[in-house]
Amino acid sequence: MTTSAVTAGKSEALERYEAVIGIEIHCQLKTASKMFCGCSTEIDGAAPNSHCCPVCLGLPGVLPTINKAAVEWVIATGFAIEATVASTTRWDRKNYFYPDLPKGYQISQYQLPLAADGRLSFDTSEGPFTVRVRRAHLEEDTGRLIHAELEGRRVSLIDFNRSGMPLMEIVTEPDIRTAEQARRYAEELRLLMKTIGASDAEMENGQMRVEANVSLRPRGRDAFGTRIEVKNMNSMRAVERAIDHEIERQAAVIDGGGTIRMETRGWDEGSQSTYHMRPKEEENDYRYFPEPDLPPLITSPEWLAEIKARLPELPATRRTRYMESLGLSSYDAGVLVNDAIASSVFEGVLHAEPTLPAKTVANWVTGEVLRLVKGAGGTLDAVQIAMLIRLASDGDLSGTNAKEVLAEHLASGAAVAAIVEARGFRQISDIEALGSAIDKVLAANPAAVADYRAGTVAVVGFLVGQVMKATRGQANAAMVQAALRERLDKPDKTD
C-alpha cells in the first residue's frame, strides 16, 4: 500500500469514523546508576553485557535498592504536567515471560503511581489542544534483543546492559483524535523532558519510546472500538505516519466486513505500513501484586516543595513570555523554545543588549546563528553575538559583512570588534565618502543609467550592487540607494 493511498484513505476514513488514540511514552531517565542497583547507566558504545550485576540480571537472593534521583525526576515531571503527586506510593511486580526479562517480572507501579491526573497543552494546525495525562510512574527497563545472522544462521542475541535502566512511563487518556495531535503531544513532552533535565529523550537512541493505542468508532457513537497497539516508531515523523496508516487500515478492515482484534503491531518504515507482532495482553494477564522486596515510598511535603522549586521555566510559559512580553510571533517563539541552543543564545543576547529589538535578535539567532552552529559548529558567546547584531542594527556593519564576521567569530572565537577592524568592515555611512564611489559607478555604467531614465527602475538594484562591490560591502546600502535615486532622477545632470 503506497503512502499516497494511505493519505487519501485517511481523509475518507475520518469522514466516517472517529479515531480514539491514547499514547504511552517511556523515557529513559538521566541518572548515574540504574533503577535498583549501582550499575552505571553509561551504556552507549559499551560491550554487550558489560554493565550488569546480580541485581539487574535478576539472580536469586538479591535485593533491589530504590534510586532516589529517578524518583525525583518523575516527581518533577508530575509537577511540570500539573499532575497530583502521591504522598504515598508503592512498587508492584508486573509478571510476563520474554527472553529479555531475566527475572520473569518487571518492578513497576500499578495501583499507586507517583503522579496522576495531569495535563499537557500544545499547539496544532487546528489550534491549541490539551491532552489529559492519566499517570506517570517508574519502572525498570528490560534487556535488548538483537536479531542477527551468525555463521549462516538466524539467531537472537541478548544484551542485558539496558536491563534495570530507570524508565518513566507516561500514559495519556484516550483524548487524541488525529495523528498530528499525537505527534505534537509527543514533541511537547520530549521538549518538556529536555527542559527540566529528566531525560535526553532522543528517539534514535532509544531514550524515548512512543507507543500508540489506536481504535476507530463510527462518528456519533460513544462506545470505543477495539484498540490496536502500535510500536517501533523511531521518530516523530514515524509516529504521525504510523497512526495515519493504522487509521486507514482499520477503516478498510471494518468497511470490508472484517473484525478488528486486539493485537500489537509494529511500524515498518520501509514499507510505510504496520505489521502483526503478537496478540495484545490484557492488564490482568500481568498478574500485578505488591513488590515484596521494596517498602512503600512516602514523599514528605518538604521534599516535594524542594523538587518543585528546582523546576526551570517550562516551555509553555516561555513561549507565552516571548509573545506577550517581547512581542514575538507564535512561530518565532516556538522555534526559539524548541531549540535549547537558540533559546539560550536569544536570552543571552537580550541580557547583554536589552535595547535590541527582540524580533531582530530572533531573526539572527534562528537564522544565521543556528545555520552556522549546526553546519560547522563553533563557540557561542552571547555577548559577542549581541555586539555583532548591534553593529548591524545601527548601520555600522552591512548585512553581508556581518554574516562573514559571525562565521569567522564562531570558527575562531576571535572578538567581533577585532575581526571588523582587521578586515576593514566598518560600514561607510558618510554620504560624502560614498559620493566618489557612486560617481564612478554611474560613469562606468551609462547603459544602466539610460535604462533607469527610460523607465526600468529595477536597474537601480544593479547599480547599488556595483557600489557595494566597489566599497567591499562596507557602504550603507540604504544610503547608497537613496543617493543613486536622487541623482538618477535629475536627468539634466551630467553623471
C-alpha positions in Angstrom: 0.0 0.0 0.0 1.5 3.3 -1.0 1.8 6.4 1.1 -0.5 8.3 -1.3 -3.1 5.6 -0.9 -2.8 5.9 2.9 -3.2 9.7 2.8 -6.2 9.5 0.5 -7.8 6.8 2.6 -7.1 8.6 5.8 -9.1 11.6 4.7 -12.1 9.5 3.6 -11.9 7.3 6.7 -12.1 10.2 9.1 -15.2 11.4 7.4 -17.0 8.2 8.6 -15.0 7.2 11.7 -13.6 9.0 14.7 -10.1 7.9 15.8 -9.6 7.4 19.5 -5.9 7.5 20.4 -4.0 7.1 23.6 -0.3 7.5 23.9 2.2 5.6 26.2 5.7 7.0 26.3 8.7 5.5 28.0 11.5 7.9 28.8 14.9 6.8 30.0 15.9 9.0 33.0 19.2 10.8 33.4 20.7 9.1 36.4 24.3 7.9 37.1 23.2 4.4 38.2 20.4 2.0 37.3 16.9 1.9 38.9 17.6 -0.7 41.6 21.3 -1.3 41.6 24.6 0.5 41.3 25.5 -0.4 37.7 26.4 2.6 35.5 23.9 3.9 33.0 26.7 4.9 30.6 26.0 2.0 28.3 26.2 3.7 24.9 29.0 2.1 23.0 29.7 -0.4 25.8 30.5 -4.0 25.1 27.4 -6.2 25.4 26.6 -7.4 28.9 29.4 -5.4 30.5 27.2 -3.2 32.7 25.4 -5.9 34.6 25.3 -7.2 38.2 23.3 -9.9 40.0 20.5 -7.4 40.8 19.8 -6.2 37.2 20.3 -9.8 36.0 17.6 -11.0 38.4 19.7 -13.7 40.1 18.2 -15.5 43.0 18.7 -14.0 46.5 19.4 -10.4 45.5 17.6 -7.3 46.8 16.8 -4.1 44.9 17.5 -0.6 46.3 15.5 2.4 45.1 17.3 5.1 43.0 16.3 8.4 44.7 17.3 10.6 41.7 14.9 8.6 39.4 12.1 9.1 41.9 12.8 12.9 41.9 12.7 13.1 38.1 9.2 11.5 38.0 8.0 13.9 40.7 9.4 16.9 38.8 7.7 15.7 35.7 4.4 15.4 37.7 4.7 19.0 38.7 5.5 20.0 35.1 2.4 18.4 33.7 0.2 19.8 36.5 -0.4 16.3 38.0 -1.1 15.3 41.5 2.0 13.8 43.2 1.3 11.0 45.5 2.1 11.3 49.2 2.5 7.5 49.4 3.2 5.1 46.6 4.3 1.5 46.3 6.0 -0.9 43.9 4.4 -3.7 42.0 5.5 -6.8 40.1 4.4 -7.0 36.5 4.7 -10.6 35.5 5.4 -11.8 32.0 7.9 -14.0 30.3 10.1 -12.8 27.5 13.8 -13.5 26.7 14.9 -10.0 27.6 13.3 -10.1 31.0 15.6 -12.2 33.2 13.5 -12.2 36.4 10.3 -13.2 34.6 8.8 -10.0 36.1 9.4 -6.3 36.0 9.3 -4.0 39.0 6.9 -1.2 38.2 4.0 0.8 39.7 0.4 -0.1 39.1 -2.3 1.0 41.6 -0.4 3.9 43.2 1.7 5.8 40.6 3.9 8.6 41.6 2.0 11.2 39.6 -1.6 11.1 38.2 -4.3 13.3 36.7 -2.1 15.7 34.8 -2.4 17.5 31.5 -0.3 18.8 28.7 -1.3 21.6 26.3 0.3 22.4 22.9 -0.4 23.9 19.5 -1.6 22.1 16.4 -2.5 23.3 12.9 -6.1 23.5 14.2 -5.3 25.5 17.3 -4.4 24.8 20.9 -5.1 21.3 22.2 -4.9 19.7 25.7 -4.4 16.1 26.5 -5.1 14.6 29.9 -2.3 12.5 31.4 -3.6 9.6 33.3 -0.3 8.7 35.1 3.4 8.9 35.2 5.2 6.1 37.1 8.6 4.5 37.5 9.8 1.1 36.4 12.9 -0.7 35.3 13.8 -1.4 31.7 14.3 -4.8 30.1 17.3 -6.1 28.2 17.7 -5.7 24.5 17.1 -8.4 21.9 19.3 -8.3 18.8 18.2 -10.4 15.8 21.2 -11.2 13.6 22.7 -13.7 11.3 25.6 -15.7 12.7 27.6 -18.3 10.7 24.7 -18.5 8.2 22.0 -19.0 10.9 19.4 -16.5 12.1 19.9 -16.0 15.8 18.6 -13.8 18.6 21.2 -12.3 20.9 20.5 -10.7 24.3 22.3 -7.6 25.7 21.5 -7.0 29.4 23.2 -3.7 29.6 19.9 -1.9 29.3 18.2 -4.2 31.9 17.4 -2.2 35.0 17.7 1.2 33.5 15.3 3.7 35.1 12.2 4.3 33.0 9.4 6.7 33.4 6.2 5.6 31.7 3.7 8.4 30.9 0.2 7.4 29.9 -2.5 9.6 28.4 -6.2 9.4 28.5 -7.7 8.4 25.1 -8.2 12.1 24.2 -6.3 12.3 21.0 -8.3 12.2 17.7 -5.7 12.7 15.0 -2.2 11.6 14.1 -1.0 15.2 14.1 -2.2 15.7 17.7 -0.4 12.6 18.7 2.8 13.8 17.2 2.5 17.3 18.7 1.9 15.8 22.1 5.0 13.6 21.9 7.1 16.5 20.7 5.9 18.7 23.5 6.6 16.0 26.1 10.1 15.4 24.7 10.7 19.2 24.9 9.5 19.2 28.5 11.8 16.3 29.5 14.8 18.0 28.0 13.9 21.3 29.6 13.6 20.0 33.1 16.6 17.7 32.6 14.8 14.5 33.3 15.9 12.8 30.0 17.7 13.5 26.8 14.6 11.8 25.2 16.4 11.0 21.9 14.2 8.6 20.0 17.0 7.4 17.7 19.0 6.3 20.8 16.0 4.5 22.5 15.9 7.1 25.2 12.2 7.9 24.4 9.9 5.2 23.0 6.4 6.1 21.8 3.5 3.6 21.6 0.1 4.4 20.4 -3.2 2.7 21.1 -5.5 3.3 18.1 -9.1 2.4 17.6 -12.0 3.6 15.4 -15.7 4.2 16.1 -18.4 5.4 13.8 -18.9 9.2 14.1 -21.6 10.0 16.7 -21.1 6.8 18.7 -19.8 6.9 22.2 -18.5 3.3 22.6 -14.9 2.7 21.9 -13.7 0.3 19.2 -11.1 -2.4 19.6 -7.7 -0.9 20.2 -4.5 -1.8 18.4 -1.1 -1.0 20.0 1.4 0.3 17.5 5.1 0.1 18.4 8.6 0.5 16.9 8.1 4.2 15.8 11.7 5.7 16.0 11.0 9.3 15.0 8.3 11.9 15.4 7.5 11.7 11.7 7.1 7.9 12.1 4.6 8.5 14.9 2.4 10.5 12.7 2.7 8.3 9.6 2.1 5.1 11.6 -1.0 6.4 13.2 -2.3 7.7 9.9 -1.7 4.4 8.3 -3.3 2.4 11.1 -6.5 4.6 10.9 -6.8 3.9 7.2 -6.0 0.2 7.7 -8.6 -0.3 10.4 -11.2 1.6 8.4 -10.6 -0.7 5.4 -11.0 -3.8 7.6 -14.3 -2.6 9.0 -15.6 -1.4 5.6 -14.8 -4.8 4.2 -16.9 -6.6 6.9 -13.8 -7.8 8.9 -13.3 -7.7 12.6 -10.6 -5.8 14.4 -8.9 -8.0 17.0 -6.7 -6.6 19.8 -3.1 -7.0 18.9 0.3 -5.3 19.0 1.6 -4.2 15.6 5.0 -2.8 14.6 5.7 0.1 12.2 7.8 -0.7 9.2 9.4 2.4 7.9 10.5 0.9 4.6 7.0 -0.2 3.5 5.3 2.6 5.4 2.9 0.1 7.0 2.1 -1.7 10.2 2.6 -5.5 10.7 1.4 -8.0 13.2 3.8 -8.7 16.1 1.8 -10.6 18.7 -1.6 -10.7 20.5 -2.1 -7.9 23.0 -2.1 -8.8 26.7 -4.9 -7.5 29.0 -3.9 -5.9 32.3 -5.0 -9.0 34.3 -2.5 -11.1 32.2 0.3 -9.4 34.0 -0.9 -10.6 37.4 0.2 -7.5 39.3 0.9 -7.8 43.0 2.8 -5.6 45.5 6.6 -6.0 45.3 7.7 -7.8 48.5 11.3 -6.7 48.4 10.6 -2.9 48.4 8.8 -0.8 51.1 6.2 1.8 50.2 7.6 5.2 49.3 6.5 8.2 51.3 7.0 11.7 49.9 7.2 14.4 52.5 5.8 17.9 51.8 9.2 19.4 52.3 10.8 17.1 49.8 8.1 17.8 47.2 8.5 21.6 47.7 12.2 21.3 47.2 11.8 19.4 43.9 9.2 21.8 42.7 11.4 24.8 43.5 14.2 23.4 41.3 12.0 23.4 38.1 13.2 25.8 35.4 10.9 27.9 33.3 8.7 25.5 31.3 8.3 25.6 27.5 4.7 26.8 27.5 5.5 29.6 30.0 8.5 30.7 28.0 6.6 30.7 24.7 3.9 32.9 26.3 6.5 35.3 27.7 8.2 35.6 24.4 4.9 36.5 22.7 3.3 38.7 25.4 6.3 40.4 26.8 8.7 40.6 23.8 6.1 40.8 21.0 7.3 37.7 19.1 5.0 35.8 16.8 3.8 32.3 17.8 6.1 30.9 15.1 9.2 32.7 16.3 8.6 31.8 19.9 8.1 28.2 19.0 11.3 28.0 17.0 13.3 29.5 19.8 11.8 27.5 22.6 12.1 24.2 20.7 15.8 24.6 20.4 17.9 24.8 23.6 20.8 26.5 21.8 18.6 29.1 20.2 16.8 29.9 23.4 20.0 30.2 25.4 21.7 32.5 22.8 18.5 34.6 22.4 18.3 35.1 26.2 22.0 35.9 26.4 21.9 38.4 23.6 19.0 40.3 25.1 20.7 40.3 28.5 23.8 41.7 27.0 22.0 44.3 24.8 18.5 44.8 26.3 17.6 47.6 23.9 17.9 45.5 20.8 14.5 44.7 19.2 13.5 41.1 20.2 12.4 40.4 16.6 15.8 41.4 15.2 17.6 39.2 17.7 15.2 36.3 17.0 15.8 36.6 13.2 19.6 36.5 13.7 19.5 33.6 16.2 17.0 31.3 14.4 18.6 32.1 11.0 22.3 32.7 10.6 23.5 31.7 14.1 21.7 28.3 14.1 22.7 27.6 10.5 26.3 28.1 11.2 26.4 26.3 14.5 24.6 23.3 13.2 26.5 23.3 10.0 30.1 23.6 11.2 29.9 24.0 15.0 31.7 26.8 16.8 31.9 28.5 20.2 28.9 30.6 21.1 29.4 33.8 23.0 26.2 35.7 23.5 28.0 38.9 24.4 29.9 38.9 21.1 26.8 38.0 19.1 25.0 40.8 20.8 27.8 43.2 19.7 27.5 41.9 16.2 23.8 42.4 16.0 24.1 45.9 17.5 26.7 46.9 14.8 24.4 45.6 12.1 21.3 47.2 13.5 23.0 50.6 14.0 24.2 50.6 10.4 27.9 50.2 11.3 28.2 46.9 9.6 26.5 45.7 6.4 24.3 42.6 6.5 26.7 40.7 4.2 29.8 41.6 6.2 28.0 40.9 9.5 27.4 37.3 8.3 31.1 37.0 7.4 32.1 38.3 10.8 29.8 35.9 12.6 31.1 32.9 10.6 34.7 33.9 11.5 33.9 34.5 15.1 32.2 31.1 15.5 35.0 29.4 13.8 37.9 31.1 15.5 36.5 32.5 18.7 38.0 35.9 17.9 36.3 39.0 19.2 33.8 40.6 16.8 35.4 44.1 17.1 38.9 42.6 16.3 37.5 40.9 13.2 35.7 44.0 12.0 38.9 46.1 12.5 41.2 43.5 10.9 39.1 43.1 7.8 38.2 46.8 7.5 34.4 46.1 7.6 33.3 49.2 9.4 30.3 50.4 7.3 30.5 53.7 5.4 27.5 55.8 6.3 29.0 59.2 5.4 27.3 60.3 2.2 30.3 62.5 1.2 32.6 59.5 1.5 30.2 57.4 -0.6 29.9 60.1 -3.3 33.1 59.3 -5.1 32.2 55.6 -5.4 28.7 56.5 -6.7 30.1 58.9 -9.3 32.5 56.2 -10.6 29.7 53.6 -10.8 27.4 55.9 -12.7 30.2 56.9 -15.1 31.1 53.3 -15.7 27.5 52.2 -16.4 25.9 54.6 -18.9 23.6 52.0 -20.3 22.1 51.2 -16.9 21.6 55.0 -16.3 19.8 55.3 -19.6 17.6 52.3 -18.8 16.6 53.8 -15.5 15.7 57.1 -17.0 13.7 55.2 -19.7 11.6 53.7 -17.0 13.4 50.5 -16.0 13.6 51.5 -12.3 14.7 48.0 -11.2 18.1 48.6 -12.6 18.9 50.7 -9.5 19.4 47.4 -7.7 22.3 46.5 -10.1 23.9 49.9 -9.5 23.6 49.5 -5.7 25.4 46.2 -6.1 28.2 47.8 -8.1 28.7 50.4 -5.4 28.7 47.7 -2.7 31.3 45.8 -4.7 33.4 48.9 -5.1 33.4 49.5 -1.3 33.9 45.8 -0.4 30.5 45.7 1.1 31.1 48.5 3.5 28.7 51.0 2.1 25.4 51.6 3.8 23.1 50.0 1.2 20.1 52.1 2.1 22.0 55.3 1.9 23.5 54.3 -1.5 20.1 53.5 -2.9 18.7 56.8 -1.8 21.7 58.8 -3.2 21.5 56.9 -6.5 17.8 57.6 -7.0 18.3 61.2 -6.1 21.0 61.6 -8.8 19.3 59.5 -11.4 16.0 61.4 -11.0 17.8 64.5 -12.3 18.3 63.7 -16.0 19.8 67.1 -16.7 22.7 66.4 -14.5 25.9 65.1 -16.1 26.9 61.9 -14.5 
